[in-house]
Structure formats: structure tokens, C-alpha cells
Amino acid sequence: MNDTTQPASLAGMVEYQTDAVVSKTIVKKGTGTVTLFAFDEGQGLSEHTAPFDAMVQVLDGEVEITIASQPYHLKQGEFIVMPANIPHALKGTKKFKMMLIMIRS
């Protein structure tokens, strides 16, 4: 179990790795999850759907998130909600870190 009872930098909790995607779950409950990701430049997730809404908060870098064939360019400090059951994909235009919050309800 991660110690999240002390102040911490979200971006500092996950590190970049060359040609890789790194993830770290910081909250995992039956009602939802909070997961941190670090994507090297050019890395991403291919188009898929999820059964629940998911919010992405960009912590560092830049990413193109496509939702229902509409691309959105996000940078540090910005967020977007990816609606349940709608196809979406992510690709790093630069290396980037993000927090993914998924609520299962």
C-alpha cells in the first residue's frame, strides 16, 4: 500500500523510462482508482473504451487525447473527462505525466 497520508508531488511519484509507459496506482477502491502514468515521447494508448467516465489531469509535458475521433491537445495543468463507452486514445506529443481518476458508478 502506498503511503499517501503525507504531502507529495504527484509528478514526482512516477518516473519516465525510455520507450516505455510507467504506471503507479495510488488509490484502489471498489468505487474507483487514481493512477499516475509517465509516458515517454511518442508513447500512448491505442483507441479503446472504458465502462466508466475517466478524468485525465496532465501533470507534466503534452499529450494529444482523441475522444470520439476529435483530437484535443493538453499540456501541464489541463484536464479532460473521457466519457464512458466512448472510444478514446492518447499519444504523447512530448513526454508527459498524467493522473487518471476513474469512478466506478
C-alpha positions in Angstrom: 0.0 0.0 0.0 1.3 3.4 -0.9 1.7 6.0 1.9 -0.4 8.8 0.7 -1.0 10.3 4.2 1.9 12.8 3.7 2.1 15.7 1.3 3.8 14.7 -2.0 4.3 15.8 -5.6 2.1 13.8 -7.9 4.5 14.3 -10.8 7.4 13.1 -8.6 5.7 9.8 -7.7 6.3 8.3 -11.2 9.4 8.5 -13.3 10.0 8.5 -17.1 11.6 5.4 -18.7 12.9 5.3 -22.3 10.4 4.0 -24.8 8.0 3.0 -22.1 4.8 3.7 -20.2 5.1 3.6 -16.4 2.1 3.5 -14.1 1.6 3.6 -10.3 -1.7 3.2 -8.6 -2.0 5.4 -5.6 -5.7 4.7 -4.7 -7.5 1.5 -5.5 -11.0 1.0 -4.1 -14.1 -0.8 -5.3 -15.6 2.6 -6.1 -12.7 3.8 -8.2 -9.0 4.3 -8.8 -6.4 7.0 -9.0 -3.4 6.1 -11.2 -0.3 8.0 -12.2 1.4 7.5 -15.6 4.6 8.6 -17.2 4.8 8.2 -21.0 8.0 8.7 -23.0 7.7 10.8 -26.1 5.7 9.1 -28.8 4.2 6.5 -26.4 0.5 6.3 -25.8 -2.6 4.1 -25.5 -4.4 2.9 -28.6 -8.1 3.5 -29.1 -10.2 1.8 -26.6 -13.4 2.3 -24.4 -13.9 2.1 -20.7 -17.2 1.4 -18.9 -16.8 4.4 -16.6 -16.1 8.1 -17.0 -12.4 8.9 -16.6 -10.7 12.2 -15.9 -7.1 12.9 -17.1 -5.1 15.6 -15.4 -1.8 16.4 -17.2 1.0 16.8 -14.6 3.9 17.4 -17.0 4.5 17.6 -20.7 2.0 17.5 -23.5 -0.4 14.9 -24.9 -2.9 14.5 -27.7 -6.1 12.8 -26.5 -8.6 11.8 -29.1 -12.2 11.3 -27.9 -14.8 10.1 -30.5 -12.4 11.0 -33.3 -11.9 14.6 -32.0 -8.3 15.4 -31.0 -7.6 17.6 -28.0 -4.1 18.9 -27.2 -3.5 19.1 -23.5 -0.5 20.5 -21.6 0.6 20.7 -18.0 -2.2 21.8 -15.6 -5.0 21.0 -18.0 -7.6 18.2 -17.7 -10.3 16.5 -19.7 -13.1 13.9 -19.0 -13.3 10.9 -21.3 -16.9 9.8 -21.2 -17.8 6.1 -20.5 -18.2 3.9 -23.6 -16.8 6.5 -26.0 -13.7 5.5 -27.9 -10.5 7.4 -26.8 -6.8 7.2 -27.3 -3.7 9.0 -26.0 -0.4 9.9 -27.6 2.5 11.9 -26.2 3.5 14.8 -28.4 6.3 15.2 -25.8 7.0 13.0 -22.8 4.2 13.5 -20.3 2.9 12.5 -16.9 -0.8 12.3 -16.1 -3.2 11.4 -13.3 -6.1 9.2 -14.3 -9.1 9.2 -12.0 -11.8 6.6 -12.7 -15.0 6.5 -10.6 -17.0 3.3 -10.9 -20.6 4.3 -10.6 
